[in-house]
Amino acid sequence: MSTLVTNTITGLSTAANITIGSTPVVSASANSLTIRGEGSAQTSVQQGLAKHWTVFKGTDTFAAIDSFNQSAIADVSTGLHRTTFTSNFDSINYAVTGSIIGSTSGGHYAWVASDGGIKVTSSVDTLTVNGEANMSLFDMDVVQLVSHGDLA
C-alpha cells in the first residue's frame, strides 16, 4: 500500500476534477463541490449535508441530549419547543424533518411549525400532540429534528 501526503492537489487542466481510474469522483468550482452519485448523476456535497440536527428530552427534565448548529432550545409550553440555530438559514426555504421516541401512551404525532405563525430563518418550533386525545399538545420522551437548506 502506498501513502500520499500533500497539502495541495492541482489538476492538469482548469476543470479541477479528481479522477480515480476513469471515473470522476469529485469536481470542484467556486463554493461548489460535487461527487458522482448513482449512475451518471452528480450530487452537491454542500446541498446534501444536514445543516442542523438536535435530539432533546421533552419530558421530566427538559434538556438537549445532543445537537449540531443549535445555540439554544426552549421548552415553550407542553408539547411546544423552540430550537434556535447558531448559524441562520439564508431563507425560509429550508426543510425540517422530525421524529419522536416513546411516551406513556400511543397515538402521538410530531410536526414542525412556523415561529409565531411565520417561518423564520433563525429558529423553528416543534409541536408534539396526542392523536388519541383530540390532538392535544403532549410532551414526548425524545424528539429528533434534522434541517436541510442553505445557510446564510
N, C-alpha and C positions, 0 to 999 in steps of 0.2 A: 504494500500500500504506500502511496506517495502522499506527501503533505505539501500544500502550497500555502505560504504565509506572505501576505501582501497588504498594503494599505489601499491600493487603487488598482482596478482592472479597467483598461481602456480598450474599447473595441477598435477594429481595423477600419471602421467607417463611422459616419456620423449617426448611424442607426442605433447605436448603443444597445445592442442585443447581447444577451448571454445565451449561448447555444451549447447544448450537450449532445454530442454526436451530430445528427442533422435536425434535432428538434429544438426550436427556440423556446427556452424556458421562461425567460424574463426579458421584457423590453421596458426601457425607461425613457421618459422625457420630463420636461419641467413639471414638477409636482404630480407626476403620474407614474405608477409602477404597475405593470400588468404581468400576469403569469398565464401560461397556456392551461386552459381548463380541459373539459371533456371534448373530444374531437378536435375541431379547429377553433373553438370558442376561446376568447381571451377574457380573463377575469381581472377587474381592477382590484388591487390589493387594498387601497385606501377605502374604496366604496364597500368592500366586503367585511371590513373589521367592525366589531361591536365598539361603539364609541362610549358606551356607559353600560354598566350592569350592577345589580345590587341583590343581595339576599338579606332579608331582615325578619326579625321575630315580631309578629303582630299581636301576640297575646302575652299575658303575665307582664314581665318587664320588657317593654318595647325597646328594641335595640337593633342596630345594624350588625349583621353577622360578618359580612364581607362585602366589598364594593370596589368599583373602579370608576373614576371620574365623577365622584359624588362628594360634594362639600358638606351636605347636611341632609338629614332625614328627620321628618317630624310626624308625630302621632297627632294629627289634627283633631280627630274625634273617632268614635267607634267606627271601624271599617273604612276610615278615610286617612290616607297617609300621603305626605308630600315629600318627593325626592328633589333636591336641588343639585344641579350639576356644577362641578368645578369649572369646566370649560363649556360654555354655552353652545348650543346648536346654531347654525347660521340662519336658519329659518324655521318656521313651524312645520315644515315638510319632513319631519323625522318620524320613524316608526318605532313603536314600543310594543313588545310582547311581554306577557306575564303569565305566571302560573302560581298555584298555591299548593301547600303541603299540609295535610292534616287539619283536623278540627274536632270538636266534640260531637258533631252530628253531620249527616250527609247533605247533599244538595246545595253545595256552595259554588259561587262563581266569582271570578275576579275580572276586572277590566280597568283600563286606564282612562282617565278623563282629563278634560282641559282644566287649567288652573283658573278658578273663578269664572268658568264659562268661556274663557278664551285660551286656546292652546298657546303656551309661551315657550321661548327658546331656553329659558333658564331653569325650568322645573317642570315636573309632571306629577299629577295626582293619581293615586291608585284607590279604587273603591273595591271592597270585597263585600259580598252580600250573601244572605242565606236564602237560597231558592225555595226552601220549604216553608219559609215564614214570610210570605208576601214580599220577597226581595228586600228585606230589611238589612241595613248595614250590619256587618258582623266581622269581628276580628278573627283572622286566621293564625294558625301556629307559625307558618313560614310563608313569606311572599317573595317571589323572584321576578325581577324585571331585566330585560335586555333592550337597549336602544341602538338603533342604526340610523345614520344620516350624516350630513356634513357638519363639521364643527366650524364655529366662527373663526 
